[in-house]
Amino acid sequence: MRALAVGDGQAPPAAADAPNVQELGVSWIDGAFAESACRKSTPAALRKRMSDLWAALNNDPEMKELAAEEAVSSW
């Protein structure tokens, strides 16, 4: 997987080569939106695995806590 763009103005080190959305012509800044995509030809089993991994991450208590902390520190 690779980052296509970031929404909060500056890419983290792991995605340093990804442009921010403003560089792509979108007048929008927000760090709370994430999405992933894959090619249409990606096997169904792999698409399911990716979906399951995102679901597990979103439901992980530690990840929820980190996201809540980040939301509070952003205000």
Secondary structure, DSSP 8 states (H G I E B T S, - for coil): -----BSSSS--GGGTT--BGGGGT-----SS-------TTS-HHHHHHHHHHHHHHHH-HHHHHHHHHHHHHH-
